[in-house]
């Protein structure tokens, strides 16, 4: 119960600045909106079928990847400013600090995902309601893992934000491009398809597209869910270990 209470305290501390300045949510949505409106419109012009049921779920996963992998930026600011040191000497559980921060980022991600979906509806996007809810749940699980890994990377790189961003970018773009978010990999060279096949995000993207279309009992959904859960478990384990070992 103490950990739960500590998590609530950490979550409230992190969410309050966002509630006071919700305009920041819109600023963080700039990149996904550009891809949605501009790139999605290009896909519309190149085919007879509507691309939105295929494209929008991929954009949501892309937003989760880019947003949650960079979630550690705020922790870096606190680390450089000294406020993290003051937090570490409080009675708050360090596990609760990590989980509270991660939950704040996940809530922010879900709000942004819903806004993206609402924006896509006038363009022709018609998601299956129950499937969309299930898809958002999978994205939330993915967000927990990526956010925790991002916080662990911040603690690992300590007071070197340039190293944090360098590692984040090196890992982010291969995962993003090999997942088939923007373009299908079916016609790609064999070596590229092989790399895509070992990318866990590929299975999450496939699961999202199936769920948003209202398809549930398929292998792609189960593989995607398994991949998201595996990333979440890995992130929580490494993130909790890093937070507990964080020194002043």
C-alpha positions in Angstrom: 0.0 0.0 0.0 2.9 2.3 0.7 4.3 1.8 -2.8 0.9 2.5 -4.3 0.6 5.7 -2.3 4.1 6.7 -3.3 3.3 6.0 -6.9 0.3 8.3 -6.7 2.4 11.0 -5.2 5.0 10.7 -7.9 2.4 10.7 -10.6 0.6 13.8 -9.2 4.0 15.6 -9.1 4.7 14.8 -12.7 1.2 15.4 -14.1 0.6 18.8 -12.5 2.9 20.8 -14.9 1.2 19.2 -17.9 -2.3 20.1 -16.5 -1.2 23.7 -16.0 0.2 23.9 -19.5 -1.8 21.5 -21.8 -0.6 23.4 -24.9 2.6 21.3 -24.6 0.6 18.3 -25.6 -0.2 19.9 -29.0 3.4 20.9 -29.5 4.6 17.3 -29.0 2.0 16.2 -31.6 3.5 18.3 -34.3 5.6 15.5 -35.9 2.8 12.8 -35.9 0.4 15.3 -37.4 2.8 16.2 -40.2 3.1 12.6 -41.1 -0.6 12.0 -40.8 -1.7 14.8 -43.0 1.1 15.1 -45.5 2.4 11.5 -45.8 -1.0 10.0 -45.4 -2.4 12.2 -48.2 0.4 11.0 -50.5 -0.7 7.5 -49.9 -4.2 8.4 -50.7 -3.1 9.7 -54.1 -1.2 6.5 -55.0 -4.0 3.9 -54.5 -7.7 3.2 -54.9 -8.3 2.0 -51.3 -8.3 4.2 -48.3 -4.9 4.1 -46.6 -6.1 5.4 -43.2 -7.0 2.0 -41.6 -3.5 0.9 -42.4 -1.6 4.1 -41.8 -3.2 5.6 -38.6 -2.4 2.6 -36.3 1.2 2.8 -37.5 1.3 6.5 -36.7 0.1 5.8 -33.2 2.9 3.3 -32.7 5.4 5.8 -34.1 4.2 8.4 -31.7 4.6 6.0 -28.9 8.2 5.1 -30.0 9.4 8.7 -30.4 7.6 10.2 -27.4 8.3 7.5 -24.9 11.9 6.8 -25.9 12.5 10.5 -25.3 10.6 10.6 -22.0 13.8 10.7 -20.1 14.5 14.3 -21.1 12.6 15.6 -18.1 14.6 13.4 -15.8 17.8 14.8 -17.3 16.6 18.3 -16.6 16.0 17.4 -13.0 19.3 15.6 -12.8 21.2 18.6 -14.1 19.2 21.1 -12.0 19.7 19.2 -8.7 16.0 18.5 -8.0 16.4 14.7 -8.6 19.0 14.6 -5.8 16.4 16.1 -3.4 13.9 13.5 -4.5 16.3 10.7 -3.9 16.8 11.6 -0.3 13.0 11.6 0.4 11.2 8.6 1.9 9.5 8.0 -1.5 10.1 4.5 -2.9 12.4 4.7 -5.9 10.3 2.1 -7.6 7.3 4.4 -7.1 9.3 7.3 -8.6 9.9 5.3 -11.7 6.3 4.0 -12.1 4.8 7.3 -11.3 6.9 9.1 -14.0 6.1 6.3 -16.5 2.4 6.4 -15.8 2.4 10.2 -16.4 4.0 9.7 -19.8 1.6 6.9 -20.7 -1.4 9.1 -19.8 0.0 11.8 -22.0 0.6 9.4 -24.8 -3.0 8.1 -24.7 -4.4 11.6 -24.8 -2.3 12.4 -27.8 -3.3 9.2 -29.5 -7.0 9.9 -29.0 -6.5 13.4 -30.5 -4.7 11.9 -33.5 -7.5 9.5 -34.0 -10.1 12.3 -33.8 -8.1 14.3 -36.3 -7.9 11.4 -38.7 -11.7 10.8 -38.7 -12.5 13.7 -41.1 -9.8 12.3 -43.4 -11.6 9.0 -43.7 -10.4 7.0 -40.7 -13.1 4.7 -39.4 -11.8 2.6 -36.5 -13.6 -0.3 -34.9 -14.5 1.0 -31.5 -13.7 -2.0 -29.3 -10.6 -2.8 -31.4 -9.4 0.8 -31.0 -9.7 0.6 -27.2 -7.8 -2.7 -27.3 -5.2 -1.1 -29.6 -4.8 1.8 -27.2 -4.2 -0.6 -24.3 -1.4 -2.3 -26.3 0.2 1.1 -27.0 0.0 1.9 -23.2 1.8 -1.4 -22.4 4.4 -0.6 -25.0 4.7 2.9 -23.5 5.4 1.6 -20.0 8.3 -0.4 -21.3 9.8 2.3 -23.5 9.4 5.0 -20.8 11.1 2.9 -18.2 13.9 2.1 -20.6 14.3 5.8 -21.3 14.6 6.7 -17.6 17.1 3.9 -17.1 19.2 5.3 -20.0 19.2 8.7 -18.4 20.5 7.3 -15.2 23.1 5.3 -17.1 24.4 8.3 -19.0 24.1 10.6 -15.9 25.0 14.2 -16.7 25.6 13.6 -20.4 22.4 14.5 -22.3 24.2 14.4 -25.7 25.1 10.8 -25.0 21.5 10.0 -24.1 20.1 11.5 -27.3 22.8 9.8 -29.4 21.9 6.4 -28.1 18.2 7.1 -28.3 18.4 8.1 -31.9 20.7 5.2 -32.9 18.1 2.7 -31.4 15.0 4.6 -32.4 15.2 4.9 -36.2 16.1 1.3 -37.1 13.2 0.1 -34.9 10.9 2.7 -36.5 11.9 2.2 -40.2 12.1 -1.6 -40.0 8.6 -1.9 -38.4 6.7 -1.0 -41.6 5.1 2.0 -39.9 5.3 4.3 -43.0 5.7 1.8 -45.9 5.0 -2.0 -46.1 8.1 -4.2 -46.1 6.5 -7.0 -48.2 8.4 -5.9 -51.4 11.6 -5.1 -49.5 14.9 -7.1 -50.2 15.2 -10.3 -48.3 17.8 -9.0 -45.9 15.5 -6.1 -45.0 12.6 -8.4 -44.4 14.7 -10.6 -42.2 15.7 -7.6 -40.1 12.0 -6.6 -39.9 11.1 -10.1 -38.7 13.3 -9.8 -35.7 12.1 -6.3 -34.8 9.5 -6.6 -32.0 7.9 -3.3 -33.0 6.9 -4.9 -36.3 4.6 -7.3 -34.5 3.1 -4.5 -32.5 2.4 -2.5 -35.6 0.7 -5.6 -37.2 -1.3 -6.1 -34.1 -2.5 -2.5 -34.0 -3.7 -2.6 -37.6 -5.6 -5.9 -36.9 -7.2 -4.5 -33.7 -8.2 -1.2 -35.2 -9.9 -3.2 -38.0 -11.9 -5.2 -35.5 -9.9 -8.4 -35.8 -8.9 -10.1 -32.5 -8.3 -13.8 -32.7 -5.3 -13.8 -35.0 -1.7 -14.7 -34.6 -0.5 -11.2 -35.3 -2.5 -9.8 -32.4 -1.1 -12.3 -30.0 2.5 -11.8 -31.2 2.1 -8.1 -30.9 0.7 -8.3 -27.4 3.5 -10.7 -26.4 6.1 -8.2 -27.8 4.6 -5.3 -26.0 4.4 -7.2 -22.7 8.0 -8.3 -23.1 9.2 -4.7 -23.7 7.2 -3.6 -20.7 8.7 -6.2 -18.4 12.2 -5.6 -19.6 11.8 -1.8 -19.2 10.4 -2.1 -15.7 13.1 -4.5 -14.5 15.9 -2.4 -15.9 14.3 0.9 -15.0 13.7 -0.2 -11.4 17.2 -1.5 -11.0 18.7 1.7 -12.4 16.5 3.9 -10.1 17.4 1.9 -7.0 21.1 2.2 -7.9 21.0 5.9 -8.7 23.5 7.8 -6.7 23.6 11.3 -5.6 
